[in-house]
Amino acid sequence: MTAITKPRANIRPVSLKKIFARPAKAYADPYLGGLLLGLVLFLAFFVTGNGLGASGTLSRAAVFIEDLVAPDRIDRVPYLLQMAGGIKNPLDDWIVFVTLGTLVGGFVSGIIHGRAKLETTKGPNISNQKRWLLAFFGGILFAYGARLARGCTSGQALSGGASLSAGSWAVMFAIFAGAYGLAYFLRKAWN
């Protein structure tokens, strides 16, 4: 008895060069984007009872790793116990899925609209290495500040601002004031 095989279709794999070399499409209208973001925020509150945010995922990922290495320490620290005590999985939380959805959705959107590129955005007077170093240390400072402020710009500005939280408005004014204050000293990185 012989097996009957179908002829294979002429399918060629898509090269990564073609994916990342697509022509860039125009950005969406900012008013439409703002309206859609407001709709997503409303639906997030309505469906899940939570707003939007991302910095909590970083904490949960760190606790997940710490739970693998030193689970007895997790059970002794009340803050960590909330996320991973006993049989709890710290990655089993709404904010992890929001962050993953944001990353995947942003990447897919970038591919569809021809904006997914491997590049370093910088000014002409700064090297790639210095730009990456500034971005790395800026990211660390911002992540640390986000945990101190109990949320990142997404959580504070969108979710906290929408619920008229005075603390969220204070954090956002502080973020903008800090950015404008620091912009003068870092202007050579962009000019």
Protein Blocks (a to p, Z undefined) as FASTA:
>chain_A
ZZddddddddddddfklmmmcccdddddfklmmmmmmmmmmmmmmmnopacdfklmmmmm
mmmmmmmmmmmlmmmmmklmmmmgcjbcfklcfklmmmmmmmmmmmmmmmmnopaccddd
ddfkbcfklmmmmmmmmmmmmmmmmmmnopafklmmmmmmmnopaklmmmmmmmmmmmmm
mmmmmmmmmZZ
